[in-house]
Amino acid sequence: MPQTLDAAAVRTWCSLALDALGRDREEIDAINVYPVADGDTGTNLYLTVESAVQAVEAVFDAHATGTSVPDLPDAVRAMAHGALIGARGNSGTILAQLLRGMAEVLGEDGAGTGAGGGAAEDGGDHLARALRRAAQLAREAVAHPVEGTILTVAAAAADAAARTAGDGAGGAGDGAGGDGAAYGSDAAVHAAYAGARVALDATPGQLAVLGRAGVVDAGGRGLLAVLAALVEAVTGDAPARVAPGARPHDLPAVVESCDTDDSSPGPAFEVIYLLEADDAGIDRLRRRLDALGDSLVVVGGDGLWNVHVHVDDAGAAVEAGVEAGRPYRIRITHFGAAVGHQRERAQRAVVAVVPGEGLAGLCAEAGATTVLARPGEPPASGELVEAIRRAHAHEVVLLPNDAELRHTAAAAAEQARAEGIRVALIPTRAAVQGIAALAVHEPDRRFDEDVVAMTSAAGATRYAELAVAERQSWTMAGICQAGDLLGLIDGDVAVIGTELAATAESVLDRMLSAGGELVTLVLGEDVPDTLADRLERYVRDGHLAVDTVVYRGGRQSVPLLIGVE
């Protein structure tokens, strides 16, 4: 029996969409050939919708102790926000924008078909407008839209729903009651699904890479699953399941290639981050990132954005975000080699937790999949598991780079092993130890030998950091006052000072008294280059045989990290 599209229906829709993508994600991954054949579109869509589900459930939980229930605007806005902050990959980012567009219309005050009285407009009209706005926003978010993709499928769904609403189908013309509005919604969602399915079947004839592979667009196939869930949530009828890889037999031959030269290897990295920025900053960011790479999608609004781009220079992509605003939850993935139309699982990969954007770019360029640990926000085990999956390898070396993460990393490693991935956890306690381990990583070596070499390099690296004392307290070096600089060596306070350069020199003296061959300095965002120059001279003058390397760590919890190998 048809029902009104209210908060409960949105909750059901999200749950059904997650179930559908959970069933189909491996098959959708298998047909993922565009824009990069990295075999993760189904997984990315699943993770995006999972975040939307969590946000909607949080809204319902907030009302659980009272007598009220969420209204439609609350539910759809939570759904869109959850998808935005959890969006993964190219298709997941576009899906988040589609949901945002629907939320703009469905969340309008006084409009819609929610429970509680008469409808301000026919349910079919309302859904048709929501789908139209969704398709419009998604296309605007993509720097260079290409036909034969999820954008085409979304537009076809919106067009079909609009034709149904325009014909007055559903018998809800009087707009006076919930039943008529529900029937209008029923017709609109059926039409949208049917239109999307026809458009999906046509995608191999629109995009050359799909035609050569004999598959439909993976992102469009995922969207079809989400629309099927909407049909079931609104009408109670589940459309027949579609085989994700099926290609219709009556497709015309591909007669023209797509705009993208898919024969080239393409950029090496996928960079994704959330960004707090104003509209002017976003305009500059789009221009900068468009010049750096491709597959650029920037979605969101009202000061919060999700940025997705494929580039060769991951560090530059992150720096562009820093110039535009405040980036966080930065994820950088090395694509690796692709064979045929699907990315092969690599034999070995490294996953590293890093404390700043600069080190994220550095480690990614060295081939590692990175997880950013923001000050005061350590990653959860689920984030580490997801990074291990993104690494897409049979064998993974996990570098937590923080003593406080040892239990979290162990839990993530155990879960990944249960999924059939061979994981070695090297208990690195600082980022400089992780850098040392990554420097000797050789993927062509036997796994055990590589792990031993990386563990040895990390263990041979003493680490230190300069931090600012938050309060008066007792330390191994004496009593410190709030605002004092603390020089911690291997986790213990060894030096208390008031000036950054002098305190750093004292720490270096202590660390190099036992010998050393290489000093690594990682500078925080606000530390001037003159400090690095001074410390390099200090090391060179006192220890002729010791080399120094300097990295920019970006926004990190402490102003200076030091490593001595």
C-alpha positions as CSV (number, residue, x, y, z in Angstrom):
1,M,0.0,0.0,0.0
2,P,1.5,3.4,-0.9
3,Q,2.7,5.6,2.0
4,T,3.6,9.2,2.4
5,L,7.3,10.2,2.1
6,D,7.9,11.1,5.7
7,A,10.8,10.8,8.1
8,A,10.0,7.1,8.7
9,A,10.1,6.4,4.9
10,V,13.5,8.2,4.6
11,R,14.8,6.0,7.4
12,T,13.5,2.9,5.6
13,W,14.9,4.1,2.3
14,C,18.4,4.5,3.8
15,S,18.3,1.1,5.4
16,L,17.1,-0.6,2.3
17,A,19.7,1.2,0.1
18,L,22.4,0.0,2.5
19,D,21.2,-3.5,2.4
20,A,21.0,-3.4,-1.4
21,L,24.6,-2.1,-1.8
22,G,25.8,-4.6,0.7
23,R,24.5,-7.4,-1.5
24,D,25.7,-5.9,-4.7
25,R,28.9,-4.1,-3.8
26,E,31.3,-6.9,-4.9
27,E,29.6,-7.2,-8.3
28,I,29.6,-3.4,-8.7
29,D,33.3,-3.3,-7.8
30,A,33.9,-5.9,-10.5
31,I,32.4,-3.7,-13.3
32,N,34.2,-0.5,-12.1
33,V,36.2,0.7,-15.1
34,Y,35.6,4.5,-15.2
35,P,37.0,7.0,-14.3
36,V,39.7,4.6,-12.8
37,A,39.6,0.8,-12.9
38,D,40.3,0.5,-9.2
39,G,37.5,-1.9,-8.4
40,D,35.9,-0.1,-5.4
41,T,32.8,1.8,-6.6
42,G,30.4,-0.6,-4.9
43,T,32.4,-0.4,-1.7
44,N,32.6,3.4,-1.8
45,L,28.9,3.8,-2.4
46,Y,28.2,1.4,0.5
47,L,30.4,3.4,2.9
48,T,28.8,6.6,1.8
49,V,25.2,5.3,2.4
50,E,26.4,3.7,5.7
51,S,27.4,7.2,6.9
52,A,24.0,8.6,5.8
53,V,22.2,5.8,7.7
54,Q,24.2,6.6,10.9
55,A,23.2,10.2,10.7
56,V,19.5,9.5,10.2
57,E,19.6,7.0,13.1
58,A,21.2,9.7,15.3
59,V,18.2,12.0,14.6
60,F,15.7,9.2,15.6
61,D,17.8,8.4,18.7
62,A,17.6,12.1,19.7
63,H,13.8,11.9,19.7
64,A,13.6,8.5,21.4
65,T,13.3,9.8,24.9
66,G,10.5,12.2,24.1
67,T,7.0,12.0,22.6
68,S,7.9,13.7,19.3
69,V,9.2,12.0,16.1
70,P,11.6,13.6,13.6
71,D,9.9,15.5,10.7
72,L,10.8,15.1,7.0
73,P,13.2,18.0,6.9
74,D,15.2,16.7,9.9
75,A,15.5,13.3,8.3
76,V,16.5,14.3,4.8
77,R,19.0,16.9,6.0
78,A,20.6,14.3,8.3
79,M,20.8,11.9,5.4
80,A,22.4,14.4,3.1
81,H,24.9,15.6,5.8
82,G,25.8,12.0,6.8
83,A,26.5,11.2,3.1
84,L,28.6,14.4,2.7
85,I,30.9,13.7,5.6
86,G,31.2,10.0,4.8
87,A,31.5,10.2,1.0
88,R,34.1,7.9,-0.6
89,G,35.4,7.9,-4.1
90,N,34.1,9.6,-7.2
91,S,30.7,8.0,-7.3
92,G,30.2,8.2,-3.5
93,T,30.9,11.9,-3.6
94,I,28.4,12.4,-6.5
95,L,25.8,10.4,-4.6
96,A,26.3,12.7,-1.6
97,Q,25.5,15.7,-3.8
98,L,22.5,13.9,-5.3
99,L,21.1,13.4,-1.8
100,R,21.9,17.0,-0.9
101,G,19.8,18.1,-3.9
102,M,16.9,16.0,-2.9
103,A,17.1,17.3,0.7
104,E,17.0,20.9,-0.5
105,V,13.5,20.2,-2.0
106,L,12.1,17.6,0.4
107,G,13.2,19.7,3.3
108,E,11.4,22.8,2.3
109,D,9.1,24.2,5.0
110,G,5.5,23.8,4.2
111,A,6.1,21.6,1.1
112,G,5.9,17.9,0.7
113,T,3.8,15.0,1.8
114,G,4.9,14.4,5.4
115,A,2.5,13.2,8.0
116,G,0.4,15.6,9.8
117,G,-2.2,16.9,7.4
118,G,-2.8,18.0,3.8
119,A,0.0,18.3,1.3
120,A,1.2,21.7,0.0
121,E,1.7,20.1,-3.4
122,D,1.2,16.7,-5.1
123,G,3.7,14.1,-3.9
124,G,4.8,13.2,-7.5
125,D,5.5,16.8,-8.2
126,H,7.5,17.1,-5.1
127,L,9.6,14.1,-5.7
128,A,10.1,15.1,-9.3
129,R,11.4,18.5,-8.3
130,A,13.7,16.8,-5.7
131,L,15.2,14.5,-8.3
132,R,15.6,17.4,-10.8
133,R,17.4,19.4,-8.2
134,A,19.6,16.4,-7.3
135,A,20.7,15.9,-10.9
136,Q,21.3,19.6,-11.4
137,L,23.5,19.9,-8.3
138,A,25.5,16.8,-9.0
139,R,26.3,17.9,-12.6
140,E,27.4,21.3,-11.3
141,A,29.7,19.7,-8.8
142,V,31.7,17.8,-11.4
143,A,34.4,19.8,-13.2
144,H,34.0,18.0,-16.5
145,P,30.8,16.0,-16.7
146,V,30.8,13.0,-19.0
147,E,27.8,11.2,-20.4
148,G,27.3,7.5,-19.8
149,T,28.0,7.9,-16.1
150,I,26.0,8.2,-12.8
151,L,25.2,11.8,-13.9
152,T,23.4,10.5,-17.0
153,V,21.4,8.0,-15.0
154,A,20.4,10.6,-12.4
155,A,19.2,13.0,-15.1
156,A,17.2,10.3,-16.8
157,A,15.5,9.4,-13.5
158,A,14.6,13.1,-12.9
159,D,13.2,13.5,-16.5
160,A,11.1,10.4,-16.2
161,A,9.6,11.5,-12.8
162,A,8.9,14.9,-14.2
163,R,7.0,13.5,-17.2
164,T,4.9,11.4,-14.9
165,A,4.1,14.4,-12.7
166,G,3.4,16.6,-15.7
167,D,0.9,14.1,-17.0
168,G,-0.9,14.2,-13.7
169,A,-0.4,10.5,-13.1
170,G,-1.4,9.2,-9.8
171,G,-4.8,10.9,-9.4
172,A,-3.6,13.3,-6.8
173,G,-4.7,16.4,-8.5
174,D,-6.9,17.8,-5.7
175,G,-3.9,17.8,-3.3
176,A,-6.2,17.6,-0.4
177,G,-5.1,14.5,1.4
178,G,-2.2,12.3,2.3
179,D,-3.5,9.3,0.2
180,G,-3.6,11.2,-3.0
181,A,-0.1,12.6,-2.4
182,A,1.2,9.2,-1.6
183,Y,-0.2,7.8,-4.8
184,G,1.5,10.6,-6.8
185,S,4.8,9.7,-5.1
186,D,4.2,6.0,-6.0
187,A,3.9,6.8,-9.7
188,A,6.9,9.2,-9.6
189,V,9.3,6.8,-8.0
190,H,8.3,4.0,-10.3
191,A,8.9,6.2,-13.3
192,A,12.2,7.5,-12.0
193,Y,13.5,3.9,-11.5
194,A,12.3,2.8,-14.9
195,G,14.0,5.8,-16.5
196,A,17.2,5.2,-14.7
197,R,17.2,1.6,-15.7
198,V,16.8,2.4,-19.4
199,A,19.6,5.0,-19.1
200,L,21.9,2.6,-17.3
201,D,21.5,0.0,-20.0
202,A,22.5,2.6,-22.6
203,T,25.7,3.7,-20.9
204,P,28.1,1.3,-22.8
205,G,27.0,3.0,-26.0
206,Q,27.9,6.4,-24.6
207,L,31.2,5.8,-23.0
208,A,33.9,4.0,-25.0
209,V,35.6,2.4,-22.1
210,L,32.4,0.8,-20.9
211,G,31.6,-0.5,-24.4
212,R,35.1,-2.1,-24.8
213,A,34.7,-3.8,-21.4
214,G,31.1,-4.9,-22.1
215,V,29.7,-3.4,-18.8
216,V,27.4,-0.7,-17.7
217,D,28.6,2.2,-15.6
218,A,29.3,1.1,-12.0
219,G,28.3,4.3,-10.4
220,G,25.0,4.4,-12.3
221,R,24.4,0.8,-11.3
222,G,24.8,1.8,-7.7
223,L,22.4,4.7,-8.1
224,L,19.9,2.3,-9.5
225,A,20.1,0.2,-6.3
226,V,19.5,3.4,-4.3
227,L,16.5,4.3,-6.4
228,A,15.1,0.7,-6.1
229,A,15.3,1.1,-2.4
230,L,13.3,4.4,-2.7
231,V,10.6,2.6,-4.7
232,E,10.3,0.0,-2.0
233,A,10.3,2.5,0.9
234,V,7.5,4.6,-0.8
235,T,5.4,1.9,-2.3
236,G,6.2,-1.3,-0.5
237,D,7.1,-3.0,-3.8
238,A,10.7,-4.1,-4.5
239,P,11.7,-3.9,-8.1
240,A,13.2,-7.0,-9.6
241,R,17.0,-7.2,-8.9
242,V,19.2,-6.3,-11.8
243,A,22.4,-8.3,-12.5
244,P,25.1,-5.6,-12.0
245,G,27.4,-6.6,-14.8
246,A,24.7,-7.3,-17.4
247,R,24.9,-5.6,-20.8
248,P,21.8,-5.6,-23.0
249,H,22.2,-7.5,-26.3
250,D,20.6,-4.8,-28.5
251,L,23.0,-2.0,-27.8
252,P,24.4,-0.1,-30.8
253,A,28.1,-0.3,-31.3
254,V,30.2,2.4,-29.8
255,V,30.8,4.9,-32.6
256,E,32.7,7.6,-30.8
257,S,35.1,7.7,-27.9
258,C,34.6,9.6,-24.7
259,D,36.3,12.9,-23.9
260,T,38.8,11.2,-21.6
261,D,41.8,9.4,-23.0
262,D,41.3,6.2,-21.0
263,S,44.3,4.5,-22.6
264,S,46.7,6.6,-20.5
265,P,47.7,5.5,-17.1
266,G,46.1,8.5,-15.4
267,P,47.1,10.2,-12.2
268,A,48.7,8.2,-9.4
269,F,46.7,9.3,-6.4
270,E,43.1,9.8,-5.3
271,V,42.8,12.6,-2.7
272,I,39.7,13.2,-0.7
273,Y,39.1,15.5,2.2
274,L,36.4,17.5,4.1
275,L,37.0,21.2,3.9
276,E,35.6,24.1,5.9
277,A,35.7,27.1,3.5
278,D,33.6,29.9,2.2
279,D,32.3,30.1,-1.4
280,A,35.1,32.3,-2.6
281,G,37.7,29.8,-1.3
282,I,35.9,27.0,-3.1
283,D,36.0,28.9,-6.4
284,R,39.7,29.3,-6.1
285,L,40.1,25.7,-5.1
286,R,38.2,24.4,-8.1
287,R,40.5,26.3,-10.5
288,R,43.6,25.1,-8.7
289,L,42.7,21.4,-8.5
290,D,41.3,21.4,-12.1
291,A,44.8,22.4,-13.2
292,L,46.5,19.7,-11.1
293,G,44.5,16.6,-12.1
294,D,41.2,15.2,-13.2
295,S,38.0,13.5,-11.8
296,L,37.4,16.7,-9.8
297,V,34.2,16.7,-7.7
298,V,33.5,19.3,-5.0
299,V,30.2,18.9,-3.2
300,G,28.5,20.4,-0.2
301,G,27.7,24.0,0.8
302,D,27.1,26.2,3.8
303,G,30.7,26.2,4.7
304,L,31.3,22.4,4.6
305,W,32.6,20.6,1.5
306,N,33.8,17.2,0.4
307,V,36.6,17.4,-2.1
308,H,37.6,14.6,-4.5
309,V,40.3,14.7,-7.1
310,H,42.8,12.4,-8.9
311,V,46.3,13.9,-9.1
312,D,50.0,13.0,-9.5
313,D,51.0,15.5,-6.8
314,A,49.0,14.6,-3.7
315,G,50.8,17.1,-1.5
316,A,49.8,20.0,-3.9
317,A,46.2,18.9,-3.8
318,V,46.2,19.1,0.0
319,E,48.0,22.4,0.0
320,A,45.3,23.8,-2.2
321,G,42.8,22.8,0.4
322,V,44.9,24.5,3.1
323,E,44.9,27.7,1.1
324,A,41.1,27.6,0.6
325,G,40.2,26.8,4.2
326,R,40.6,24.0,6.8
327,P,40.9,20.5,5.4
328,Y,40.5,17.4,7.6
329,R,39.8,13.7,7.3
330,I,42.3,13.6,4.5
331,R,42.5,10.3,2.6
332,I,45.2,9.7,0.0
333,T,45.2,6.5,-2.0
334,H,47.8,5.3,-4.4
335,F,46.0,3.7,-7.3
336,G,48.6,1.1,-8.2
337,A,48.6,-0.8,-11.5
338,A,45.5,-1.8,-13.4
339,V,45.2,-4.8,-15.7
340,G,42.4,-5.1,-18.1
341,H,39.3,-3.3,-16.9
342,Q,39.7,-4.0,-13.2
343,R,42.4,-3.1,-10.7
344,E,44.4,-6.1,-9.6
345,R,44.9,-6.7,-5.9
346,A,48.5,-5.7,-5.2
347,Q,50.7,-8.2,-3.5
348,R,51.8,-5.8,-0.7
349,A,50.9,-2.3,0.6
350,V,51.7,-0.1,3.5
351,V,49.1,1.8,5.6
352,A,50.4,4.6,7.7
353,V,48.8,6.9,10.2
354,V,50.3,10.4,9.9
355,P,49.9,13.5,12.1
356,G,49.8,16.2,9.4
357,E,48.8,16.9,5.8
358,G,52.5,17.4,4.7
359,L,53.5,13.9,5.9
360,A,50.3,12.5,4.3
361,G,51.5,13.7,0.9
362,L,55.1,12.5,1.6
363,C,54.0,9.0,2.6
364,A,51.5,8.7,-0.2
365,E,54.2,9.6,-2.8
366,A,56.2,6.8,-1.3
367,G,53.4,4.4,-2.1
368,A,51.6,4.3,1.3
369,T,47.9,4.6,1.9
370,T,47.5,7.2,4.7
371,V,45.1,7.9,7.5
372,L,45.3,11.4,9.0
373,A,45.3,11.8,12.8
374,R,44.1,15.3,13.6
375,P,45.1,16.8,17.0
376,G,42.7,15.4,19.6
377,E,41.0,13.1,17.1
378,P,42.8,9.8,16.8
379,P,41.5,7.4,14.1
380,A,39.2,4.6,15.2
381,S,39.8,1.0,14.3
382,G,37.1,1.1,11.7
383,E,39.0,3.9,9.8
384,L,42.2,1.8,9.9
385,V,40.3,-1.3,8.6
386,E,38.8,0.8,5.8
387,A,42.3,2.1,4.9
388,I,43.6,-1.5,4.8
389,R,40.8,-2.4,2.4
390,R,41.5,0.7,0.3
391,A,45.1,-0.4,0.0
392,H,43.7,-3.4,-2.0
393,A,46.6,-5.8,-1.3
394,H,47.0,-9.4,-0.2
395,E,49.7,-8.3,2.3
396,V,49.6,-5.1,4.3
397,V,52.2,-3.5,6.7
398,L,50.4,-1.3,9.2
399,L,52.3,1.6,10.8
400,P,50.3,3.3,13.6
401,N,53.0,5.8,14.3
402,D,51.6,6.6,17.8
403,A,52.0,4.6,21.0
404,E,48.5,5.5,22.0
405,L,47.1,3.7,18.9
406,R,48.7,0.3,19.6
407,H,45.4,-1.3,20.8
408,T,43.3,0.4,18.0
409,A,45.8,-0.8,15.4
410,A,45.9,-4.3,16.8
411,A,42.1,-4.5,16.6
412,A,42.1,-3.3,13.0
413,A,44.8,-5.8,12.0
414,E,42.8,-8.6,13.6
415,Q,39.6,-7.7,11.7
416,A,41.5,-7.4,8.4
417,R,43.1,-10.8,9.0
418,A,39.6,-12.2,9.5
419,E,38.8,-10.9,6.0
420,G,41.7,-12.9,4.5
421,I,44.3,-10.1,4.4
422,R,47.8,-10.8,5.7
423,V,48.6,-7.9,8.1
424,A,51.8,-7.2,9.9
425,L,51.6,-4.5,12.6
426,I,54.9,-2.7,13.2
427,P,54.5,-0.9,16.6
428,T,55.9,2.4,15.5
429,R,55.4,5.0,18.2
430,A,56.1,8.2,16.2
431,A,55.8,9.5,12.7
432,V,59.6,9.6,12.3
433,Q,59.8,5.9,13.0
434,G,57.2,5.3,10.3
435,I,59.2,7.4,7.8
436,A,62.3,5.3,8.6
437,A,60.4,2.1,8.1
438,L,58.8,3.3,4.8
439,A,62.3,4.3,3.5
440,V,63.5,0.7,3.6
441,H,60.3,-0.9,2.4
442,E,60.8,-3.1,-0.6
443,P,57.6,-4.8,-1.9
444,D,59.6,-7.3,-4.0
445,R,61.2,-8.8,-0.9
446,R,59.6,-11.7,0.9
447,F,56.9,-10.4,3.2
448,D,58.7,-11.6,6.4
449,E,62.0,-10.1,5.3
450,D,60.4,-6.8,4.4
451,V,58.6,-6.6,7.8
452,V,61.9,-7.4,9.6
453,A,63.8,-4.7,7.7
454,M,61.1,-2.1,8.4
455,T,60.8,-3.1,12.0
456,S,64.6,-2.8,12.4
457,A,64.7,0.6,10.8
458,A,61.9,1.9,13.0
459,G,63.5,0.4,16.1
460,A,66.8,2.1,15.3
461,T,65.2,5.5,15.2
462,R,64.9,7.4,18.4
463,Y,62.1,9.9,18.4
464,A,61.4,13.2,20.1
465,E,58.9,16.0,20.0
466,L,58.6,19.5,21.2
467,A,55.3,20.3,22.9
468,V,53.8,23.1,24.8
469,A,52.9,22.4,28.5
470,E,49.2,23.0,29.1
471,R,49.5,23.3,32.9
472,Q,52.0,23.2,35.8
473,S,53.1,19.6,36.5
474,W,55.9,17.4,37.7
475,T,58.1,15.8,35.0
476,M,61.3,13.8,34.9
477,A,63.1,17.0,34.0
478,G,61.6,19.0,36.9
479,I,58.6,21.2,37.4
480,C,57.1,22.8,34.2
481,Q,54.8,25.8,34.0
482,A,51.9,26.3,31.6
483,G,53.3,27.6,28.3
484,D,56.8,26.0,28.8
485,L,58.3,24.1,25.9
486,L,58.8,20.4,26.7
487,G,61.3,18.3,24.9
488,L,60.1,14.7,25.0
489,I,62.6,12.0,24.0
490,D,61.1,8.5,23.5
491,G,58.0,9.7,25.3
492,D,59.6,11.1,28.4
493,V,60.2,14.8,29.2
494,A,63.9,15.4,29.0
495,V,64.2,19.1,28.5
496,I,62.1,22.1,29.7
497,G,62.7,25.4,27.9
498,T,61.1,28.7,26.9
499,E,62.4,29.2,23.4
500,L,61.8,26.7,20.5
501,A,65.2,26.7,18.8
502,A,67.3,26.5,22.0
503,T,65.1,23.7,23.4
504,A,65.4,21.8,20.1
505,E,69.2,22.1,20.3
506,S,69.2,20.7,23.8
507,V,67.1,17.8,22.7
508,L,69.4,17.2,19.7
509,D,72.5,17.2,22.0
510,R,71.0,14.5,24.2
511,M,69.9,12.4,21.3
512,L,73.2,12.6,19.3
513,S,75.3,12.0,22.4
514,A,74.8,8.3,21.7
515,G,75.6,8.7,18.0
516,G,73.6,8.9,14.9
517,E,73.7,9.0,11.1
518,L,70.6,10.9,10.1
519,V,68.4,13.6,11.8
520,T,64.9,14.0,10.6
521,L,63.0,17.2,11.4
522,V,59.3,17.6,10.8
523,L,58.1,21.2,11.1
524,G,54.6,22.1,12.1
525,E,52.4,24.5,10.2
526,D,53.4,27.8,12.0
527,V,57.1,27.0,12.4
528,P,59.3,29.2,10.2
529,D,61.9,27.8,7.8
530,T,64.6,29.7,9.6
531,L,64.3,27.2,12.5
532,A,65.1,24.3,10.2
533,D,68.1,26.3,8.8
534,R,69.4,27.0,12.3
535,L,69.0,23.4,13.4
536,E,70.7,22.0,10.3
537,R,73.7,24.3,10.9
538,Y,73.7,23.2,14.5
539,V,73.9,19.5,13.6
540,R,76.5,20.1,10.9
541,D,78.7,22.2,13.1
542,G,78.7,19.7,16.0
543,H,78.4,16.4,14.1
544,L,80.1,16.4,10.7
545,A,79.1,12.9,9.8
546,V,75.4,13.4,10.5
547,D,73.0,14.3,7.7
548,T,69.7,16.2,8.2
549,V,66.5,16.0,6.2
550,V,63.6,18.4,6.7
551,Y,59.9,17.9,6.0
552,R,56.8,20.1,6.4
553,G,54.2,18.3,8.5
554,G,51.4,20.9,8.0
555,R,48.8,21.2,10.8
556,Q,50.0,18.8,13.5
557,S,49.6,18.5,17.3
558,V,53.2,19.7,18.1
559,P,55.5,22.3,16.5
560,L,58.4,20.0,15.9
561,L,59.1,16.2,15.5
562,I,62.7,14.9,15.6
563,G,64.1,11.5,14.6
564,V,67.6,10.3,14.9
565,E,68.7,7.1,13.1
